[in-house]
Amino acid sequence: MNPMRKFIIVTFFSGCFFLAGHLLPLIFVDPLNISQAELTDNEFYIREMRFQSAGIINKLDFDSVIIGSSMAENFLPQTAADILGGKFVNLSLSGSLLSERKVVLEHLFRKKKISKVLISLDGITNIQRNRGIPLDSWSYLYNDSYYDDFTVYLTRKFSPYLSCHSALKKPISNFIFGNCPNEKIRNNVENLTEWQSDPDQNSRFGGVDSWVKHKKNQQIDASIKKINRSIVKTAERTEAYTKQSERIIYDIDEFIENISPLILEQSNTQFILFFPPYSVYHHAVTKELEPNIYNQYLDVVKSLVAEVSQYPNADIYWFQDEGFSNDIENYKDLTHYHQNISNLLLRNISQGRSKMTNENHLDLLNEFEKQVSNVDLMTLANALNKIN
């Protein structure tokens, strides 16, 4: 046999052997629950919702959904069901844009009749924070084709999860595929997205003393730096923040293009939209450092109320008037609130409280601006900068 031909044949079959050795265990265990064959029991779910939500939509029984960013991840499905009715799952994508949620929602509506959709009104922009997770790296899981879903297993990204399954949970599996990333899996969907129970997250709640204790945490450190920058004279603020404030962070067109068509098409679905209640300190810092972005936020609130008022199956909720956003104890950084607040939001929604309408939105925004103007950032900065 010609040596070159022999080399090509050996190379081809070697490649096929290694590819089969890589793919077959992943297809057998199917960590994302893609396969219709069900070769093994689904023993866990992966906390990467851009990849995992497709399997949940395709295989689980539910009629209501929560979808947002990390601001919606702490809504527990059973709690939402008990308070709002229905059978919920939480499909929130951390740091997600509305355009990303649209991909998931379109697939969801193709597959199921949905009673309620709870959506956090953040990510109203085209600026992608999660640049390491481009849309085309996962969106094909939500198209009409079934077989291309398995291409997600071509990389080694999900190989370590093989070691999490009882069928392969042996030392040799750890050696071949890598150790099971236990911190990235959950046994059920009830607590799949929540982060409140993580000690690293939970320990930062409690107010100034907790923030000072965890100053080295990335989110706390970034929050304190923003607060410190906000109290210096305007002329001393960095050029980076000046340039940053020129960006379009809030863009009503993103909502109109990605969510409005779904509300219109799914007339039998109730859409519950809410502005995540960031701490009032976040808004005060933004107003000082990036006044253009602060004004964008006010404008997009007004525009969203006008847009949503056209649809009888959609409501907007606003919680900045509830008082808890003034208390730093309820936050682990400038924006992320405690799970107790998530439960409070659900109760308010069930009672029709905190609803924002054409009739009351200007009054609510006027009160909000008074709150922001009354924030004492200097006192907060002095407390946070004390030596631990």
C-alpha positions in Angstrom: 0.0 0.0 0.0 1.2 3.5 -0.8 2.7 5.0 2.4 0.8 8.2 2.0 -2.5 6.4 1.5 -1.8 4.3 4.5 -1.0 7.4 6.5 -4.3 9.0 5.5 -6.3 5.8 6.3 -4.7 5.4 9.7 -5.2 9.1 10.5 -8.8 9.0 9.5 -9.7 5.9 11.5 -7.7 7.2 14.5 -9.6 10.4 14.3 -12.9 8.5 14.1 -11.9 6.4 17.1 -11.0 9.3 19.3 -14.1 11.2 18.2 -16.3 8.2 19.1 -14.5 7.8 22.4 -15.3 11.4 23.2 -18.9 11.6 21.9 -20.3 8.2 22.9 -20.0 8.6 26.7 -21.5 12.1 26.4 -24.4 10.8 24.3 -24.9 7.9 26.7 -25.0 10.1 29.9 -26.4 13.1 28.1 -25.6 15.7 30.8 -27.8 18.4 29.2 -30.7 15.9 28.7 -30.9 16.5 24.9 -31.5 13.0 23.7 -34.9 11.5 23.2 -33.5 8.0 23.7 -33.1 8.3 27.5 -30.2 5.8 27.6 -29.5 6.7 31.3 -31.5 8.4 34.1 -31.2 12.2 34.3 -29.6 12.5 37.7 -28.7 16.2 37.7 -29.1 19.5 36.0 -26.3 21.9 35.1 -26.3 25.5 36.3 -25.6 27.0 32.9 -29.0 27.9 31.8 -28.2 29.0 28.3 -27.3 25.4 27.6 -29.6 23.6 30.1 -32.9 25.4 29.5 -33.6 23.6 26.2 -33.6 20.2 27.9 -35.9 21.4 30.6 -38.4 22.9 28.1 -38.3 19.7 26.0 -38.7 17.2 28.8 -40.4 18.7 31.9 -44.0 19.4 32.6 -44.8 23.1 33.6 -47.1 25.9 32.5 -45.4 29.0 33.9 -41.9 30.4 33.7 -39.5 32.9 35.3 -36.9 34.3 33.0 -34.5 37.1 33.7 -30.9 37.8 34.9 -29.3 37.1 38.2 -32.0 39.5 39.6 -34.6 36.8 39.0 -32.5 33.7 39.8 -33.6 33.5 43.5 -37.3 33.1 42.7 -38.0 29.5 43.7 -40.4 27.8 41.4 -42.5 26.2 44.1 -42.8 29.5 46.0 -43.9 31.3 42.8 -46.5 28.5 42.2 -47.8 28.8 45.8 -48.2 32.6 45.6 -49.1 33.1 41.9 -50.6 29.8 41.0 -49.5 27.5 38.1 -46.5 25.2 37.8 -43.3 27.2 37.5 -39.7 26.6 36.5 -37.0 29.2 36.6 -35.0 29.6 33.4 -33.2 32.8 34.2 -29.9 33.4 32.3 -27.3 35.1 34.4 -26.4 38.5 32.9 -28.7 38.0 29.9 -30.0 40.4 27.4 -33.6 40.5 26.2 -32.4 39.2 22.9 -31.0 36.1 24.6 -34.2 35.5 26.5 -36.2 35.8 23.3 -34.4 32.8 21.9 -35.5 30.7 24.9 -39.0 32.1 25.0 -39.7 31.5 21.3 -38.7 27.8 21.7 -40.8 27.6 24.9 -43.9 28.9 23.1 -43.4 26.4 20.2 -43.3 23.6 22.7 -45.9 24.5 25.4 -48.9 26.4 26.3 -47.7 28.9 28.9 -50.0 30.6 31.5 -47.6 33.1 33.1 -44.2 34.5 32.2 -42.3 36.6 34.9 -39.6 38.7 33.3 -37.1 41.0 34.9 -36.7 44.3 33.0 -33.0 44.5 32.8 -30.7 43.7 29.9 -32.6 46.2 27.8 -29.5 46.9 25.7 -27.4 45.3 22.9 -24.2 45.5 24.9 -23.2 41.9 25.7 -21.7 41.6 29.2 -21.1 37.8 28.8 -18.8 38.1 25.8 -17.4 34.7 26.6 -20.9 33.1 25.8 -21.7 34.3 22.3 -25.3 33.7 21.1 -24.3 31.3 18.3 -22.5 29.0 20.8 -25.8 27.9 22.3 -28.8 29.3 20.3 -28.9 26.2 18.0 -30.2 24.2 21.0 -33.5 26.2 20.6 -34.1 25.8 16.8 -36.4 23.4 15.1 -33.6 20.9 14.3 -33.0 18.0 16.7 -29.8 16.4 15.5 -27.6 19.6 15.5 -28.2 19.8 19.3 -25.6 17.1 19.8 -22.8 19.3 18.4 -22.8 20.9 21.8 -20.8 17.8 23.0 -18.0 18.2 20.4 -15.9 20.2 22.8 -14.7 19.1 26.2 -16.8 21.7 28.0 -19.3 19.1 29.3 -17.0 16.1 29.7 -16.3 16.6 33.4 -20.0 16.2 34.1 -19.7 12.5 33.0 -17.9 11.9 36.4 -21.1 13.2 38.2 -23.3 10.4 36.9 -23.6 7.1 38.9 -22.9 5.1 35.8 -19.4 6.5 35.5 -18.7 7.8 39.0 -15.4 6.0 39.4 -11.7 7.1 39.9 -11.0 6.2 36.3 -13.7 8.5 35.1 -12.1 11.4 37.0 -8.8 10.6 35.4 -10.2 10.4 31.8 -12.9 13.1 31.9 -12.0 15.3 34.8 -13.5 15.8 38.3 -17.2 16.3 38.6 -17.9 20.1 39.0 -20.3 19.5 42.0 -20.8 23.3 42.5 -22.3 23.6 39.0 -25.0 20.9 39.3 -28.3 20.5 41.2 -30.3 17.3 41.7 -33.6 19.1 40.8 -34.9 22.2 39.0 -36.4 23.7 42.2 -33.1 25.3 43.3 -31.2 25.2 40.0 -30.8 28.9 39.5 -30.7 30.3 43.0 -27.5 31.6 44.5 -28.7 32.7 47.9 -27.7 29.4 49.6 -24.0 29.8 48.5 -22.1 30.9 51.6 -19.9 33.2 49.6 -23.0 35.0 48.4 -25.1 34.8 51.5 -22.4 36.0 53.9 -22.2 39.4 52.2 -25.7 40.4 53.3 -26.2 42.2 56.6 -25.1 45.8 55.9 -21.9 47.8 56.1 -20.1 45.5 58.5 -20.6 42.5 56.2 -19.4 44.6 53.2 -16.3 45.7 55.0 -15.6 42.1 56.1 -15.7 41.0 52.5 -13.9 43.9 50.9 -11.8 41.6 48.7 -14.8 40.1 47.0 -15.0 41.3 43.4 -18.5 42.6 43.6 -18.0 44.4 46.9 -14.7 45.9 45.8 -16.3 47.2 42.6 -19.2 48.7 44.6 -17.0 50.4 47.1 -14.8 51.9 44.3 -17.9 53.2 42.5 -19.1 54.8 45.8 -15.7 56.4 46.4 -15.6 57.8 42.9 -19.1 59.3 43.2 -18.1 61.5 46.2 -15.1 63.2 44.7 -15.4 66.4 42.6 -16.6 66.0 39.1 -13.3 67.3 37.7 -11.4 64.5 39.4 -13.5 61.7 38.0 -11.8 59.4 35.6 -12.0 59.8 31.9 -13.1 56.1 31.6 -16.3 56.9 33.5 -17.0 59.9 31.3 -16.7 57.8 28.2 -18.7 55.0 29.7 -21.6 57.4 30.4 -21.9 58.0 26.7 -23.0 54.4 26.0 -26.6 53.4 25.4 -27.3 51.1 28.3 -31.1 51.4 28.2 -32.7 51.1 24.8 -36.5 50.7 24.5 -36.1 49.4 21.0 -34.5 46.2 22.5 -37.8 45.5 24.3 -40.0 46.4 21.3 -37.9 44.1 19.0 -37.5 41.1 21.3 -40.4 41.0 23.9 -43.3 43.0 22.5 -43.9 40.6 19.5 -44.2 37.7 22.0 -46.7 39.5 24.2 -48.8 40.3 21.1 -48.6 36.7 19.7 -49.2 35.0 23.0 -52.5 36.7 23.9 -53.5 33.9 26.3 -50.3 34.2 28.3 -50.0 36.6 31.2 -46.8 38.6 31.1 -45.6 39.9 34.5 -42.8 42.4 34.0 -40.8 44.0 36.8 -38.0 46.5 37.3 -35.4 44.8 39.5 -35.3 46.9 42.7 -31.6 47.8 42.8 -30.5 49.6 46.0 -31.2 53.4 46.0 -27.4 53.7 46.5 -26.8 52.2 43.0 -29.0 54.8 41.4 -27.4 57.6 43.4 -24.0 56.5 42.3 -25.1 56.2 38.7 -26.6 59.7 38.9 -23.3 61.1 40.1 -20.9 59.2 37.9 -23.0 58.6 34.8 -25.9 61.1 34.6 -26.6 60.2 31.0 -27.2 56.6 32.0 -29.3 57.6 34.9 -31.5 59.7 32.6 -31.7 56.8 30.2 -33.1 54.7 32.9 -35.8 57.2 33.7 -36.7 57.5 30.0 -36.9 53.8 29.4 -39.2 53.4 32.4 -41.6 55.9 30.9 -41.3 54.3 27.5 -41.9 50.8 28.8 -45.0 51.9 30.7 -46.4 53.4 27.5 -45.4 50.4 25.4 -46.8 47.7 27.8 -50.1 49.6 28.4 -51.1 48.6 24.8 -51.3 44.9 25.8 -54.1 43.7 28.1 -52.1 40.5 28.9 -49.1 42.4 30.4 -48.4 44.4 33.5 -45.3 46.2 34.9 -44.4 46.2 38.6 -42.2 48.8 40.3 -40.9 48.2 43.8 -38.6 51.2 44.5 -41.4 52.7 46.7 -41.4 49.8 49.1 -38.6 51.1 51.3 -36.3 48.1 51.4 -34.1 49.5 48.7 -33.0 52.2 51.2 -31.5 49.6 53.5 -28.0 48.3 52.5 -28.6 45.3 54.7 -30.8 43.8 52.0 -28.0 43.8 49.4 -24.8 41.9 48.8 -23.6 44.7 46.5 -25.2 47.7 45.0 -27.8 45.8 43.0 -28.3 42.2 44.1 -31.1 41.8 46.8 -31.8 39.1 49.3 -34.1 36.1 48.5 -36.5 37.4 51.1 -37.0 40.4 48.8 -37.8 38.1 45.9 -40.5 36.5 48.0 -41.9 40.0 48.9 -42.0 40.8 45.2 -44.1 37.7 44.5 -46.5 38.6 47.3 -46.9 42.1 46.0 -47.6 40.9 42.5 -50.2 38.4 43.7 -52.0 41.3 45.5 -51.7 43.7 42.6 -49.5 46.0 44.6 -46.7 48.0 43.2 -48.2 48.0 39.7 -46.9 50.8 37.5 -49.4 52.3 35.1 -49.9 55.3 32.8 -51.8 56.9 35.6 -49.3 56.6 38.4 -45.8 56.2 36.8 -44.9 59.9 36.9 -45.8 60.2 40.6 -43.7 57.0 41.3 -40.8 58.4 39.4 -41.0 61.7 41.1 -40.8 60.0 44.5 -38.0 57.8 43.3 -35.9 60.9 42.2 -36.5 62.4 45.7 -35.2 59.2 47.2 -32.1 59.3 45.0 -31.4 62.9 45.8 -31.6 62.3 49.5 -29.0 59.6 49.6 -25.9 60.3 51.7 -23.1 58.7 49.8 -20.4 60.4 51.9 -21.6 58.8 55.1 -21.8 55.4 53.4 -18.3 55.8 51.9 -16.8 56.8 55.2 -18.3 53.7 56.8 -17.1 51.3 54.1 -13.6 52.7 54.0 -13.0 52.1 57.7 -10.2 49.7 58.5 -11.5 46.2 59.0 
